[in-house]
Amino acid sequence: MDTLIFGGLLATMLAVCRRASRTVVLGVWWSMLIIVFLLMTHHIAAGPSLKLSF
């Protein structure tokens, strides 16, 4: 999940540095926000799986 967040930040930064239109920057930012929100709700709903099997 961290990789997705950093990838989204990188994509947003690249869109800003390449001076893309405001629509592209906001589109990337909002899509990453929605994806992170959905992953977080899935992660919280799944419950912790802390059992170790050796």
C-alpha positions as CSV (number, residue, x, y, z in Angstrom):
1,M,0.0,0.0,0.0
2,D,2.9,2.3,0.7
3,T,4.2,1.8,-2.8
4,L,0.9,2.8,-4.2
5,I,0.9,6.0,-2.1
6,F,4.4,7.0,-3.1
7,G,3.7,6.1,-6.7
8,G,0.7,8.4,-6.7
9,L,2.7,11.2,-5.2
10,L,5.4,10.6,-7.8
11,A,2.8,10.7,-10.6
12,T,1.3,13.9,-9.2
13,M,4.8,15.5,-8.9
14,L,5.7,14.5,-12.5
15,A,2.4,16.1,-13.7
16,V,3.2,19.3,-11.9
17,C,6.8,19.4,-13.0
18,R,5.9,18.8,-16.6
19,R,3.4,21.7,-16.3
20,A,0.5,19.5,-17.3
21,S,-3.0,21.1,-17.3
22,R,-4.8,21.6,-14.0
23,T,-7.3,18.9,-15.0
24,V,-4.6,16.3,-15.3
25,V,-3.0,17.2,-12.0
26,L,-6.3,17.2,-10.2
27,G,-7.4,14.0,-11.9
28,V,-4.2,12.1,-10.8
29,W,-4.5,13.5,-7.3
30,W,-8.2,12.7,-6.9
31,S,-7.8,9.2,-8.4
32,M,-5.0,8.4,-6.0
33,L,-7.0,9.7,-3.0
34,I,-9.9,7.5,-3.9
35,I,-7.7,4.4,-4.4
36,V,-5.9,5.0,-1.1
37,F,-9.3,5.4,0.7
38,L,-10.6,2.2,-0.8
39,L,-7.5,0.3,0.1
40,M,-7.5,1.7,3.6
41,T,-11.2,0.7,4.2
42,H,-10.3,-2.8,2.9
43,H,-7.3,-3.0,5.2
44,I,-9.2,-1.9,8.3
45,A,-12.2,-4.2,7.5
46,A,-9.9,-7.2,7.0
47,G,-8.7,-7.1,10.6
48,P,-5.2,-7.8,11.8
49,S,-3.6,-11.1,10.9
50,L,-0.8,-11.3,13.3
51,K,-0.5,-15.1,13.7
52,L,2.9,-16.4,12.9
53,S,3.4,-19.8,11.4
54,F,6.7,-21.5,11.4
